[in-house]
């Protein structure tokens, strides 16, 4: 905590657009009862100075980092209450916090502002107690196991996020092009921390999933040379490929050991999109495609074949060979 009562926070995650910095700032602001603009997550990360984080993967940071921030925030409150208890001639158990103050629960007028404690409290005679408020929080997954080699049973993850997609689409039987009209995506996220970030995560995941479903795919020559090594030839989706409508559905079923009950929802919105699109195409055409992407060429070849397409067993064949 800085001398003016603001909080600076260093985390282990890289915020590459998923909103880790914002979410962690929200959690700290909630715990400390501060406006969020008084919490700053330091953006310049360095492995020499920032705390350790296993990896920026697995949709885990709201869950893992959020719990760590809660612990760090409560550790800071404990330090402030220990100092304030001496100044107010009370015990820490009789103190509460709110609005940027530590105060006595039975007499709120007996209070001390955070900034008076941030660098240590100074008495009128110039003496002081305490020191710079520096706290940290750690959250480690426990109880996890490897999978049993014989049974396949075990506990490889701390938390699971479940969800489902529904896809409404049109197929042009002459050109083979697919128009995604609507995608509804429902996820049991435990607790919404930031609705706008979750909405962006779901829309982005849906678009990425559509890229795997209808656009992206590596092509190799018979001698296994990659023929489309750039985004010029291997297209990724853009805004023009977004569905006409995306309907996110948030199901709040609190995770008992999550921060305020939250679960992660990172890559989940993209994983099952290709399967849902494939099922919708089957519903439209009666043709069950077993390869991706469902490009216009693949769709037309499937229609012309007049039968369910099967995956070619020749490893040297190009996508679209049936």
ChimeraX attribute file (.defattr): number of C-alpha atoms within 10 A of each C-alpha:
attribute: neighborCount
match mode: 1-to-1
recipient: residues
	/A:1	19
	/A:2	15
	/A:3	15
	/A:4	14
	/A:5	19
	/A:6	18
	/A:7	23
	/A:8	14
	/A:9	21
	/A:10	19
	/A:11	23
	/A:12	19
	/A:13	20
	/A:14	17
	/A:15	14
	/A:16	9
	/A:17	10
	/A:18	19
	/A:19	18
	/A:20	21
	/A:21	21
	/A:22	17
	/A:23	19
	/A:24	26
	/A:25	23
	/A:26	21
	/A:27	23
	/A:28	27
	/A:29	20
	/A:30	14
	/A:31	19
	/A:32	23
	/A:33	14
	/A:34	19
	/A:35	15
	/A:36	17
	/A:37	11
	/A:38	14
	/A:39	22
	/A:40	18
	/A:41	17
	/A:42	12
	/A:43	13
	/A:44	8
	/A:45	15
	/A:46	11
	/A:47	9
	/A:48	7
	/A:49	10
	/A:50	15
	/A:51	15
	/A:52	13
	/A:53	14
	/A:54	7
	/A:55	11
	/A:56	13
	/A:57	10
	/A:58	12
	/A:59	17
	/A:60	18
	/A:61	26
	/A:62	25
	/A:63	22
	/A:64	21
	/A:65	24
	/A:66	26
	/A:67	23
	/A:68	22
	/A:69	27
	/A:70	24
	/A:71	19
	/A:72	21
	/A:73	23
	/A:74	18
	/A:75	17
	/A:76	21
	/A:77	19
	/A:78	16
	/A:79	20
	/A:80	26
	/A:81	26
	/A:82	17
	/A:83	20
	/A:84	28
	/A:85	20
	/A:86	13
	/A:87	17
	/A:88	17
	/A:89	8
	/A:90	14
	/A:91	15
	/A:92	20
	/A:93	12
	/A:94	13
	/A:95	23
	/A:96	16
	/A:97	21
	/A:98	13
	/A:99	11
	/A:100	17
	/A:101	23
	/A:102	25
	/A:103	23
	/A:104	23
	/A:105	14
	/A:106	10
	/A:107	10
	/A:108	14
	/A:109	9
	/A:110	13
	/A:111	19
	/A:112	23
	/A:113	18
	/A:114	26
	/A:115	17
	/A:116	16
	/A:117	27
	/A:118	23
	/A:119	20
	/A:120	17
	/A:121	23
	/A:122	15
	/A:123	10
	/A:124	7
	/A:125	6
	/A:126	7
	/A:127	8
	/A:128	13
	/A:129	14
	/A:130	16
	/A:131	14
	/A:132	14
	/A:133	19
	/A:134	17
	/A:135	17
	/A:136	17
	/A:137	18
	/A:138	15
	/A:139	15
	/A:140	10
	/A:141	9
	/A:142	8
	/A:143	9
	/A:144	11
	/A:145	11
	/A:146	11
	/A:147	12
	/A:148	10
	/A:149	8
	/A:150	6
	/A:151	7
	/A:152	9
	/A:153	11
	/A:154	12
	/A:155	13
	/A:156	11
	/A:157	13
	/A:158	14
	/A:159	14
	/A:160	14
	/A:161	16
	/A:162	13
	/A:163	18
	/A:164	16
	/A:165	22
	/A:166	16
	/A:167	21
	/A:168	17
	/A:169	17
	/A:170	14
	/A:171	17
	/A:172	12
	/A:173	15
	/A:174	10
	/A:175	11
	/A:176	19
	/A:177	18
	/A:178	18
	/A:179	15
	/A:180	20
	/A:181	14
	/A:182	16
	/A:183	23
	/A:184	16
	/A:185	22
	/A:186	18
	/A:187	21
	/A:188	22
	/A:189	24
	/A:190	22
	/A:191	20
	/A:192	20
	/A:193	20
	/A:194	12
	/A:195	11
	/A:196	11
	/A:197	17
	/A:198	20
	/A:199	16
	/A:200	15
	/A:201	22
	/A:202	26
	/A:203	22
	/A:204	18
	/A:205	21
	/A:206	26
	/A:207	23
	/A:208	24
	/A:209	25
	/A:210	27
	/A:211	23
	/A:212	19
	/A:213	22
	/A:214	24
	/A:215	19
	/A:216	21
	/A:217	21
	/A:218	14
	/A:219	19
	/A:220	17
	/A:221	12
	/A:222	12
	/A:223	7
	/A:224	11
	/A:225	10
	/A:226	12
	/A:227	13
	/A:228	15
	/A:229	12
	/A:230	9
	/A:231	9
	/A:232	8
	/A:233	13
	/A:234	14
	/A:235	14
	/A:236	17
	/A:237	16
	/A:238	10
	/A:239	7
	/A:240	7
	/A:241	16
	/A:242	21
	/A:243	19
	/A:244	12
	/A:245	13
	/A:246	19
	/A:247	15
	/A:248	19
	/A:249	17
	/A:250	18
	/A:251	15
	/A:252	15
	/A:253	14
	/A:254	17
	/A:255	19
	/A:256	11
	/A:257	14
	/A:258	18
	/A:259	22
	/A:260	18
	/A:261	17
	/A:262	24
	/A:263	31
	/A:264	24
	/A:265	26
	/A:266	20
	/A:267	18
	/A:268	22
	/A:269	25
	/A:270	22
	/A:271	18
	/A:272	19
	/A:273	26
	/A:274	23
	/A:275	16
	/A:276	20
	/A:277	24
	/A:278	22
	/A:279	18
	/A:280	20
	/A:281	22
	/A:282	14
	/A:283	12
	/A:284	14
	/A:285	15
	/A:286	14
	/A:287	19
	/A:288	17
	/A:289	21
	/A:290	15
	/A:291	18
	/A:292	19
	/A:293	23
	/A:294	29
	/A:295	19
	/A:296	20
	/A:297	16
	/A:298	22
	/A:299	27
	/A:300	18
	/A:301	17
	/A:302	23
	/A:303	18
	/A:304	10
	/A:305	12
	/A:306	10
	/A:307	13
	/A:308	15
	/A:309	20
	/A:310	13
	/A:311	12
	/A:312	15
	/A:313	9
	/A:314	10
	/A:315	9
	/A:316	13
	/A:317	15
	/A:318	16
	/A:319	19
	/A:320	21
	/A:321	16
	/A:322	19
